[in-house]
Amino acid sequence: MMNYRRVLVFSLVILAIVGLAALLLGGLARREPLTGASGAARVNRPAEDFTLPLFSGGDITLSDLKGKPVVINFWASWCIPCREEAPILEEVWRRYKDKGVTFIGVDIQDTEADARAYIKEFGITYPNGPDIRGRITIDYGVGGIPVTFFVNREGLIVSRWVGAINERILVSRIEDLLR
């Protein structure tokens, strides 16, 4: 009888340990990195208005673009995934600019010289400027880059992409904006 209790208690302890380990591993597997939540709270909400000074001179104000689809990309010259997506953003911008789509590049945590070198290196022609005080970055909840927001004609953020965006996804999201 004593061996039966020991086996039962031992079995229950092992079962509890295995159960806790499964819960822990399951929780870790589903855990999203902080950057994955970048801007998540902004989706399905009106885009925060901003005025961005442009590297090319002048500035751009988001509210002036109401009625047009807008793609807002947060980047930095030192960001490896940003460098991966830069040629894609430029190529798709050139394809869609005559269809009324506006791209805005928001450079964060960068030096002006490095940002300008990046723009030159990738031949970027869409409007780009520095978020000098970090207000735009904070307003959009950006916790990691790159992150791209898609704003519809009514000024609502309808989706976002965290990480380097590929051409298929970028075009698909733009086509959704144009519908």
N, C-alpha and C positions, 0 to 999 in steps of 0.2 A: 504494500500500500504506500509506503514511504517513497519508493522509486517512482511510482505512478505520479505522485504530487511533484516530485522534482522534475520529471519529464514535462509535466503540464506547465509548471512555472517557467522552466527553461524555454519551452515552446512559445509561451506567451511573451516572454522577454524578447526572444528572437523576432517574433512577429511584430512587436512594437518597434524594435530597432529598424527592421526592414521597412515598415510603414512610414516611419519618420524620415528615413533616408529617401524613400520614393517621393514624399512630399517636398523635401528639400531640393532634390534634383529636378523635380518638375517645376518648382518655382524658379530655380536658377535658369532653366532652359527657356522659360517664357519671359524672363526679365529683359526689358528693352533698354538699350544703352541710353544715357541722358540725351545724347544728340538725336536719337530717334524720335524724341518728343518735341524736337525743335519746331516751334510754331504751331503745334497741334491745336492749341486752344483758340487760334485765330480762324480756323476753317469754319465756314458757314456763318461768318460774322463780317460786318463791313470792314473793308481795308482801312487801316489808320491812314489818314492823310499825312503827307510829308512833302517838304520841298528839299530837293537834293542838289547841292552845288555840283556842277559837272566838270570833269577834267578837261573837257573841250571848251569850257567857258559857258557862262549863263547858268541856268538851273532848270529843273523840271519839277513840277508840282503834280502829284498823283491826281488830285481832284480835277485838274484841268483835262484829264484824260477820260473822264466819265463819258460813257457811251462807246468806249473802245475796250477790247480785251487787252489785259496787261499781264505780262510775265515779269515778276520781280525775282531777281537772283542775287542772293547774298554770297559773297566770295572774298577771298584774299589771295594775294600773289604767292604766299608761302604754303598755301593749302594744296596738297597733292591731288585730291579728288577734284578740286576746282580747276586745276590745270588739265585734268582728263576731260572735263566737260566743256571747257572753253571753246574749242573748235566746233563742237556740236551746237552750242548756243549760237555762235556767230553764223554758222551755215543755215540753221533753221530760221534765225532772225531775217536773214537776207531773203529767204523763201517766202516769209509771211508778212514782211513789213508793208508791202503793197496791198495786202488784204486787210489793213487797218489794225494789225496787232502791234502793240508797242512792247518792247523789252526795256527793262531798267536794271542795270547792274549796281548793286550797293556794296562798295568795298568797305570791309571792316578790319580794324586792328592791323593796319598796314601803314607803311610810309608812302608818301606821295610818289617818291622816285620809283619805288618798287612797283606800285600800282600802275604807274604810267608805262614802265618797262613791260609789264604783263600785258597791258592793252596793246602795246606795239607788237610784242612777240606773237600774239594770237590774231592780230589784225582786227581787233574788235571795233565795230562801227556803231553799235547801238549805244544809247546814252548810259554813261557810267559816272559815278561820283563817290566820294568818301562820306561815310557816316561819321563825321568828325567828333561829335559828342556822344555817339552811341545811342541816341534817342530812338532812331528808327529800328535799330537792332533790338532794343528793349521792347518797344511797342509791338513788334512782331513776334516776340517770344523766342528769338533765335538763340539757341544754346549750343549750336555747332554748325559748321559749314562744310560743304555748300548746302543751301536750302533754297528751294524755288517755290514761289507762291503764284497761283493762277487766279487772277481777278477778272470777274465777268464784266459785262457792259454796265451793269447796275452798281458796280463798285463792291461786290461781295466776293470774298475769298472763297472760291469753290473747291479748291484742293491745294495740296502742297506736296513737294517731293524732297526728301532728305537724302543727301548723298549725291554723288555724281549722277546726273540724269543722262539717260541714253536717248538716241534720236527717236526711237519708236515711241517711248513714253512721252517725250516732249511734244512730238507731233500729235499724238493721240489727245493729250490734254488741250492743246491749242485748237484742234478740230472740235473738241467739246465746247470750248469757249465760243467758237464761231457759229455753232448751231443755234 
